[in-house]
Amino acid sequence: MDRLQIAAGWTPARLASLRAEMAQSGLDGFIIPRWDAHQSEYVVVADERLAWATGFSGTWGLAVVTRDRAAVFVDGRYTVQAAAEVSTAHFELQHLYDEPVERWLAGAAARGAVFGYDPLILNPALYAQIEPTMIEQGASLRAVSPNPIDRAWIDRPDTPVKPAFPFPLAFSGETSLSKRQRLAERLRAARIDLLVETQTDNIAWLLNWRGDEVPDNPVVQAFMLVDATGAIDLFVDARKLGDAVAEFELDGVTLHAPSAFLQRLSERLKRGERVSMDPRFSPVGAATTAREAGATVLIEPDPLTALKAVKNPVELAGLRAASKRDSIAWVRFLAWLDAKIAATPISEMDAEEEILRYRGELEHFVSPSFRTIAGADANGAMCHYNAPADGGAMIQRDSLFLIDSGGQYLDGTTDTTRTVCFDEPPAIWKKHYTLVLKGHIRLATLRFPDGTRGYQIDAFAREALWAHGLDYDHGTGHGVGHFLSVHEHPQRIGKDPVMAPITAGMTLTNEPGYYEAGRYGIRIENLCEVVEDGAGFIRLRDMTLVPLDRRLIDADLLTEQERAWVDGYHARVRSELADLISDPFATDWLIAHTAPL
């Protein structure tokens, strides 16, 4: 069973059983975030509580259920999808940012009402967002354990326990001890006595281990406390380490069962100690525990997240190599797709499986980095659409097809989107595609000061669309991990004011788009590294080397400089890949599709 199957199996009986469990616990409402106890958007099947309770299968969102009302909150990536998946007879659909949860609660929380939350899942930021409204309404929030969904979900799968494995120095580029020493220096400089860490990608990076528990994410589910000397309390199921504990870099690490996490946190703290935890990526239960122990709780951005975001030379070299290999799979796939569609329609699932097949032939390939988004025509307008088990829509010769796909390799993680057509496209497709391309080029050629925040440059990618009264409701770029999460924090390019500075050594995607609900979607995404560009300045350098669809480009809408960029990018793609593609048909396709405009 997977996330889509869990969501597709939704019935009103699930909502009724949840409400019965709420009543049993004396709750008038319950808050259901999408994420798990590690505050991750990528979760195991047993943690797909939002999908089970609402029928929404997206990877980001929130729901609130009361005794007589319920609402699902999603961002712009999922508004179309939520409308298709969620029963509007049972749930109100709200925009996560335009119609935030606290506004809805102002009309749904009666005086004296008690709203429950799971203290290991709700984060401090969401708690702080909701609490003032609850106080104003005369309602209250109550930590509830176990989670009432877990009691109502009769056939809930077990949480998997799979072996962790050491991540060798040849790929990591730095020992765990060295990383811990650097982290400890940051903790001491910030006068932090203890760091609470629940993000599995941060833990995997710091300890130089990887795993296979979460689909498409090579992480190990664990919790961690790090003190200012670099000593670690690690909370992990011992079965994941097996008999090979000595193979891991665990000097200075004390092992505990995961169930001991909050108790050990309380034991570690003395009155007045300073404990740090991230507002969005830690459990509010940890903050409550620390305060009750008498500690000073600092709700602030995680210093380990920032440390991980700047890649070392070995990591960067690996990401470049993985991106080049992944680009070869893309070229072979796109050449196959063109030829296939010319002969017969294929399903979205066929396309998804084919690009995976090409990746599977590459060195160091482990898994996809996320479930491929393969959307033909109207399905492409759902930014994070996944084809259903029946194969999904058919891709036709007159289709506009969006495919967003990436791979996990031992030396790096990749993420690329291309939008393609197979026949002479309508003028409106070419216009919209070219406006998106202009935004992509604007960001790709931008030189900006080191330390710039992503929200300060986001408008450059939207300027061409805005000039025509158009926009897109998602971010423009996100970080990508090194054989870790395809969505890596803290760096981001988007409208929201994320304060993490962008600096050389980070990775970012460049992915503007445009979507018309019920018709089509367009997105162009490259993975880039942030590189120095003169004293105090930086820029994005493409690691993705995949041709753009020249059929969709209206060259008359491009400036001379933009046309030169397209030709230069295609010349680089052709130069770097032509001799590496063993398939003569795909090589010929590459040469034809990278010809100058």
C-alpha positions in Angstrom: 0.0 0.0 0.0 1.3 3.5 -0.8 0.2 7.1 -0.3 -2.1 7.2 -3.4 -3.8 4.0 -2.4 -4.4 5.2 1.2 -5.9 8.5 -0.1 -8.0 6.7 -2.8 -9.5 4.5 -0.1 -10.9 7.4 1.9 -14.6 7.0 2.9 -16.7 9.1 5.3 -16.4 6.2 7.8 -12.8 7.2 8.4 -13.9 10.7 9.4 -16.6 9.2 11.7 -14.1 6.9 13.4 -11.6 9.8 14.0 -14.4 11.9 15.5 -15.3 8.9 17.8 -11.7 8.7 19.0 -11.6 12.5 19.5 -14.8 12.3 21.6 -13.3 9.5 23.6 -10.3 11.7 24.4 -12.5 14.7 25.2 -11.4 16.7 22.2 -13.5 19.1 20.2 -11.0 19.3 17.4 -7.8 17.8 16.2 -4.9 19.3 14.1 -3.4 17.0 11.4 -0.2 18.2 9.8 1.1 16.4 6.8 4.5 15.7 8.2 5.8 13.1 10.6 7.7 13.2 13.9 10.8 14.3 12.0 8.9 17.2 10.4 9.6 15.8 7.0 7.3 16.0 3.9 8.6 12.6 2.8 7.2 10.0 5.2 6.7 6.2 5.6 3.3 4.8 4.8 2.4 4.5 8.5 2.8 8.3 8.8 0.4 9.1 5.9 -2.2 10.4 8.4 -3.4 13.3 6.3 -4.0 11.0 3.3 -5.9 8.5 5.5 -8.0 11.2 7.2 -8.9 13.4 4.2 -8.2 11.6 0.9 -5.6 14.2 0.0 -2.4 12.6 -1.4 -0.1 15.6 -1.7 3.1 15.9 0.3 2.4 19.2 2.0 -0.7 20.4 3.7 -2.7 20.5 6.9 -6.2 19.5 8.1 -8.3 20.4 11.1 -11.3 18.2 12.1 -13.9 19.3 14.7 -17.0 17.5 15.7 -19.1 19.1 13.0 -16.7 20.8 10.6 -13.4 19.9 8.8 -11.0 21.7 6.5 -8.0 20.8 4.4 -5.3 23.5 3.8 -3.0 23.3 0.9 -0.6 25.6 -1.0 -0.7 26.7 -4.6 1.0 23.5 -5.8 -2.0 21.4 -4.7 -5.2 23.5 -5.1 -6.3 21.7 -8.2 -5.3 18.3 -6.9 -7.0 18.8 -3.5 -10.2 19.8 -5.3 -10.1 16.5 -7.3 -9.3 14.3 -4.4 -11.0 15.7 -1.3 -14.8 15.3 -0.6 -16.1 18.8 -0.5 -19.2 17.4 1.1 -17.1 16.7 4.2 -14.2 19.1 4.0 -13.8 22.8 3.3 -10.8 23.5 1.0 -8.6 26.4 2.1 -5.3 28.0 0.8 -2.6 27.4 3.3 -1.3 31.0 3.1 -4.1 33.1 1.6 -6.7 31.5 4.0 -4.5 30.4 6.9 -5.6 27.9 9.6 -5.8 30.5 12.4 -8.4 32.4 10.4 -10.5 29.3 10.0 -10.1 28.4 13.6 -11.5 31.9 14.6 -14.8 30.7 13.2 -14.6 27.1 14.2 -13.2 27.1 17.8 -16.0 27.8 20.4 -15.3 29.1 23.9 -14.2 26.2 26.1 -13.3 23.9 23.1 -10.3 21.7 23.4 -8.2 21.1 20.2 -5.7 18.2 20.3 -2.4 17.9 18.6 0.4 15.3 18.5 3.3 16.8 20.5 5.9 15.0 18.4 4.5 16.1 15.1 3.3 19.7 15.5 6.1 22.2 15.2 6.7 25.3 17.3 6.0 27.6 14.4 2.6 26.2 13.8 1.8 26.1 17.5 2.7 29.8 17.8 0.6 30.6 14.7 -2.5 28.9 16.2 -2.2 29.6 19.9 -3.2 33.4 19.9 -6.4 32.6 18.0 -7.3 29.9 20.4 -6.7 32.2 23.4 -8.8 34.9 21.8 -11.6 32.4 21.2 -11.4 31.1 24.8 -10.4 27.7 23.5 -7.3 25.6 24.3 -4.7 23.3 22.8 -3.9 20.0 24.4 -1.0 17.6 23.6 -2.5 14.1 22.9 -0.6 10.8 22.8 -1.1 8.4 21.2 -2.4 10.1 18.1 -6.2 9.5 17.8 -5.7 8.8 14.0 -3.4 5.9 15.0 -6.2 4.5 17.1 -8.9 5.0 14.4 -6.7 3.6 11.6 -7.4 -0.1 12.1 -5.2 -1.5 9.4 -2.3 1.0 9.8 0.9 -0.5 8.6 3.9 -1.0 10.9 6.7 1.5 10.8 9.5 -0.1 8.8 12.8 -1.1 10.4 15.5 -1.3 7.7 19.3 -1.4 8.1 21.4 1.7 8.0 24.7 1.7 6.2 27.9 3.8 6.5 28.4 6.5 4.0 32.2 6.3 3.1 34.6 9.2 3.1 35.1 8.8 -0.7 31.5 10.1 -1.1 31.0 12.2 2.0 34.3 14.1 1.7 34.6 14.7 5.5 34.6 12.6 8.6 31.7 12.7 11.0 34.1 13.8 13.8 35.2 16.8 11.7 31.6 17.7 11.0 30.7 17.4 14.7 33.6 19.6 15.7 32.5 22.3 13.2 29.0 22.1 14.6 30.2 22.3 18.2 32.1 25.5 17.3 28.9 27.0 16.0 27.0 26.0 19.1 29.6 27.5 21.4 29.8 30.7 19.4 26.0 31.0 19.8 26.1 30.1 23.5 23.9 27.0 22.8 24.3 24.2 25.3 22.2 21.6 23.5 20.8 21.2 20.0 17.6 19.2 19.5 17.7 17.5 16.1 14.9 15.5 14.5 15.5 16.1 10.8 16.6 12.8 9.3 18.7 14.3 6.5 20.6 16.4 9.0 21.3 13.4 11.2 22.4 11.3 8.1 24.7 14.0 7.0 26.3 14.6 10.4 26.8 10.9 11.2 27.9 9.8 7.6 25.2 7.2 7.3 22.3 6.5 5.0 19.3 4.3 5.0 16.3 2.9 3.1 13.3 3.4 5.3 11.6 6.4 3.7 10.6 6.1 0.0 13.2 7.7 -2.3 15.0 9.3 0.7 18.2 7.6 1.8 17.8 8.4 5.5 17.4 6.7 8.9 14.6 7.6 11.2 16.2 8.8 14.4 16.4 11.7 16.9 19.5 13.4 18.2 20.8 15.7 20.9 24.1 17.4 20.3 25.9 19.4 23.0 28.5 22.1 22.7 31.4 19.6 22.9 30.1 17.6 20.0 28.9 14.7 22.1 25.7 13.1 20.9 22.7 11.3 22.3 21.3 9.3 19.4 17.8 7.8 19.6 17.5 5.0 17.0 16.2 1.5 16.9 19.3 -0.7 17.5 18.1 -3.2 14.9 19.0 -0.7 12.2 22.6 -0.9 13.2 22.6 -4.7 13.5 25.9 -6.3 14.4 28.0 -3.8 12.5 27.9 -0.9 14.9 31.7 -0.7 14.8 31.5 0.2 11.0 29.7 3.4 11.8 31.4 6.7 13.0 29.9 6.6 16.4 32.7 7.6 18.7 31.3 10.1 21.2 27.8 8.9 20.5 25.5 7.4 23.1 22.7 5.2 21.8 19.2 5.2 23.2 15.8 3.8 22.1 13.6 6.3 20.3 11.0 6.2 23.0 13.6 7.7 25.4 13.9 10.9 23.4 11.9 13.4 25.5 12.8 11.8 28.8 16.6 12.0 28.0 16.1 15.6 26.9 14.6 16.5 30.3 17.5 14.7 32.1 20.1 16.6 30.1 18.8 20.0 31.0 19.5 22.0 34.1 17.9 25.2 35.1 19.1 28.0 32.9 20.8 25.9 30.1 20.2 27.1 26.6 18.6 24.6 24.2 18.1 25.3 20.6 15.4 23.9 18.2 14.2 24.9 14.8 10.7 26.6 14.6 9.6 24.5 11.6 11.7 21.3 11.9 11.4 20.2 15.5 8.5 19.0 17.7 6.7 21.4 20.0 6.8 18.6 22.6 10.5 19.0 22.8 10.1 22.7 23.6 7.5 21.9 26.2 9.8 19.3 27.8 12.7 21.7 27.9 10.8 24.5 29.5 9.4 22.2 32.1 13.0 21.1 32.9 13.8 24.8 33.5 15.9 25.4 30.4 16.0 28.5 28.2 14.4 27.5 24.9 15.7 29.1 21.8 13.3 28.7 18.8 15.7 29.6 15.9 17.0 28.3 12.6 18.9 25.0 13.0 22.7 25.6 12.7 23.2 22.1 11.5 20.9 22.7 8.5 22.9 25.7 7.5 26.2 23.7 7.9 24.9 20.9 5.7 23.7 23.3 3.0 27.2 24.4 1.9 28.7 21.4 0.1 32.3 20.5 0.3 34.4 19.9 -2.8 33.8 16.1 -2.9 30.0 16.6 -2.5 30.0 19.2 -5.3 32.1 17.0 -7.6 29.7 14.2 -6.9 26.6 16.3 -7.6 28.1 17.5 -10.9 28.9 13.9 -11.9 25.5 12.6 -10.9 23.8 15.4 -12.7 25.7 14.6 -15.9 24.9 10.9 -15.7 21.2 11.8 -15.0 21.2 14.1 -18.0 22.2 11.2 -20.2 19.2 9.2 -18.9 17.0 12.3 -19.7 18.4 12.5 -23.3 17.8 8.8 -24.0 14.3 9.1 -22.5 13.3 12.2 -24.5 14.6 10.6 -27.7 12.6 7.5 -27.0 9.5 9.5 -26.0 9.6 11.5 -29.3 9.9 8.3 -31.4 7.3 6.5 -29.3 4.6 9.2 -29.4 5.1 9.5 -33.2 3.9 5.9 -33.5 1.4 5.5 -30.7 0.0 7.1 -27.6 1.5 5.9 -24.3 0.3 6.3 -20.7 1.9 8.7 -18.1 2.9 5.6 -16.1 4.7 4.2 -19.2 6.8 7.4 -19.3 7.5 7.3 -15.6 8.7 3.7 -15.8 10.8 4.4 -18.9 12.9 7.2 -17.4 13.4 5.0 -14.4 14.7 2.2 -16.6 17.3 4.5 -18.2 18.4 5.7 -14.8 18.7 2.1 -13.6 21.5 1.5 -16.1 23.7 4.3 -14.7 26.6 4.0 -12.2 25.8 4.6 -8.6 22.0 4.8 -9.1 20.0 3.9 -6.0 16.4 5.1 -6.5 14.3 8.0 -7.7 14.7 11.1 -5.6 10.9 11.4 -5.6 7.9 9.9 -7.3 8.1 11.2 -10.9 5.5 13.8 -11.8 4.4 12.9 -15.3 1.4 15.0 -16.3 -0.1 15.1 -19.8 -2.3 18.1 -20.7 -4.6 19.0 -17.8 -2.7 16.8 -15.4 0.4 18.9 -16.0 -1.5 21.8 -14.3 -1.3 19.9 -11.0 2.2 20.8 -9.9 2.8 17.6 -7.9 0.6 15.2 -9.8 1.4 11.4 -9.8 -0.1 9.0 -12.3 -2.6 6.5 -10.7 -2.2 2.8 -10.7 -4.3 2.4 -13.9 -1.6 4.3 -15.8 -3.1 7.7 -15.9 -3.8 9.8 -19.0 -2.6 8.9 -22.4 0.2 11.1 -23.9 -0.9 11.9 -27.5 0.8 13.6 -30.4 -1.1 16.8 -29.7 -0.3 16.7 -26.0 1.7 19.1 -23.9 3.6 16.9 -21.4 5.3 18.0 -18.2 7.7 15.6 -16.5 9.5 16.4 -13.3 11.9 13.6 -12.3 15.1 13.0 -10.4 17.4 10.3 -9.1 19.3 9.3 -6.0 22.9 8.4 -6.7 25.6 7.5 -4.2 27.4 10.7 -5.3 24.4 13.1 -5.5 20.7 13.8 -5.8 19.1 15.2 -9.0 15.9 17.1 -9.9 14.9 18.2 -13.4 11.7 19.3 -15.1 11.0 19.5 -18.8 7.8 20.4 -20.7 7.6 19.0 -24.2 5.3 18.7 -27.2 5.3 16.3 -30.2 3.8 18.2 -33.0 3.5 21.9 -34.1 2.3 23.6 -30.9 -0.5 26.2 -30.7 0.8 29.8 -30.5 -0.5 30.2 -27.0 1.6 27.2 -25.8 4.7 28.8 -27.3 4.0 32.1 -25.8 3.5 30.7 -22.3 6.5 28.4 -22.6 8.7 31.2 -23.8 7.6 33.5 -21.0 8.6 30.8 -18.5 11.9 30.4 -20.3 12.6 34.1 -20.2 12.2 33.9 -16.4 14.4 30.9 -16.2 17.1 32.6 -18.2 16.8 35.8 -16.2 17.6 33.9 -13.0 20.3 31.8 -14.8 22.2 34.9 -15.8 21.7 36.9 -12.7 24.7 38.1 -10.8 23.9 39.0 -7.2 25.6 39.6 -3.9 26.8 36.8 -1.7 24.4 36.4 1.2 21.3 37.5 -0.8 18.0 36.0 0.4 16.0 34.1 -2.1 12.9 36.3 -1.8 15.1 39.2 -2.9 15.6 37.7 -6.4 12.4 35.7 -6.9 10.8 38.5 -8.9 13.4 38.3 -11.6 12.0 34.8 -12.6 8.4 36.2 -12.7 9.0 39.5 -14.4 8.2 38.3 -18.0 5.0 36.5 -16.8 3.9 39.5 -14.7 4.3 41.7 -17.8 1.5 39.6 -19.4 -0.6 39.4 -16.2 0.5 35.9 -15.4 2.1 34.2 -12.4 2.6 30.8 -10.7 1.8 29.8 -7.1 4.9 28.0 -6.0 8.5 28.7 -5.2 11.1 29.3 -7.8 13.9 27.3 -6.3 14.8 24.9 -3.5 18.0 23.3 -2.2 18.9 19.8 -3.1 20.9 17.4 -0.9 23.9 15.3 -1.5 22.4 11.8 -1.7 19.8 13.1 0.7 16.5 15.0 0.4 15.6 16.4 -2.9 14.0 19.3 -1.0 16.9 20.6 1.2 16.6 23.5 3.6 17.3 26.3 4.4 18.1 27.9 1.1 15.1 28.8 -1.1 13.9 31.2 -3.8 10.3 32.2 -3.5 8.0 35.0 -2.6 7.9 34.2 1.1 10.7 35.9 3.2 12.9 33.0 4.0 15.9 34.6 5.7 18.6 32.0 5.0 21.3 33.7 3.0 22.4 32.1 -0.4 26.1 31.5 -0.6 28.7 29.8 -2.7 28.7 26.0 -2.3 24.9 25.7 -2.0 22.7 24.0 -4.5 19.4 25.5 -5.8 16.9 24.7 -8.5 15.7 27.2 -11.0 12.1 26.3 -11.8 9.6 29.0 -12.9 6.4 27.7 -14.3 2.9 28.6 -15.6 -0.3 26.6 -15.2 -3.9 26.7 -16.6 -6.2 24.5 -14.5 -7.9 21.9 -16.7 -5.7 22.6 -19.6 -1.9 22.3 -19.2 1.1 23.1 -17.1 4.6 24.4 -18.0 7.7 24.2 -15.9 11.4 24.4 -16.7 13.7 23.2 -13.9 17.5 22.9 -13.8 19.6 21.9 -10.7 22.3 24.5 -10.2 25.3 25.1 -7.9 25.9 28.5 -6.4 29.4 29.7 -7.5 31.5 32.8 -6.9 31.4 35.5 -9.6 33.9 38.1 -8.6 34.5 39.7 -5.2 31.4 39.4 -3.1 29.1 38.2 -5.8 27.7 34.8 -6.8 25.6 33.3 -9.5 23.9 30.0 -10.5 25.7 27.5 -12.7 23.7 24.8 -14.3 24.5 21.2 -13.4 21.5 19.8 -15.3 22.3 19.3 -19.0 19.1 18.5 -20.7 17.9 20.1 -24.0 15.0 22.5 -23.9 12.1 21.8 -26.3 13.0 24.1 -29.2 9.5 23.4 -30.7 8.0 25.4 -27.9 10.3 28.4 -28.1 9.0 31.5 -29.8 12.3 33.1 -30.7 10.6 36.4 -31.6 9.8 36.8 -27.9 13.4 36.4 -26.9 16.0 39.2 -26.8 19.3 38.7 -28.6 20.9 38.0 -25.3 18.3 35.4 -24.4 18.7 33.6 -27.7 22.4 33.6 -27.2 21.9 32.0 -23.8 19.7 29.2 -25.2 22.3 28.5 -28.0 25.1 28.6 -25.4 23.3 26.3 -23.1 22.6 23.8 -25.9 26.1 24.0 -27.2 27.4 23.1 -23.7 24.8 20.2 -23.4 25.9 18.9 -26.8 29.6 19.3 -26.0 29.5 17.5 -22.7 27.1 14.7 -23.5 27.4 13.7 -27.1 30.4 11.4 -26.6 28.9 9.8 -23.5 25.7 8.6 -25.0 26.2 5.1 -26.4 22.9 5.0 -28.3 23.4 6.4 -31.9 19.7 7.2 -32.2 19.7 9.3 -28.9 23.0 11.0 -30.0 21.4 12.0 -33.3 18.3 13.3 -31.4 20.6 15.3 -29.0 22.4 17.0 -31.9 19.2 17.9 -33.7 17.6 19.2 -30.5 20.5 21.4 -29.5 20.9 23.1 -32.9 21.2 26.9 -32.7 17.9 28.8 -32.7 
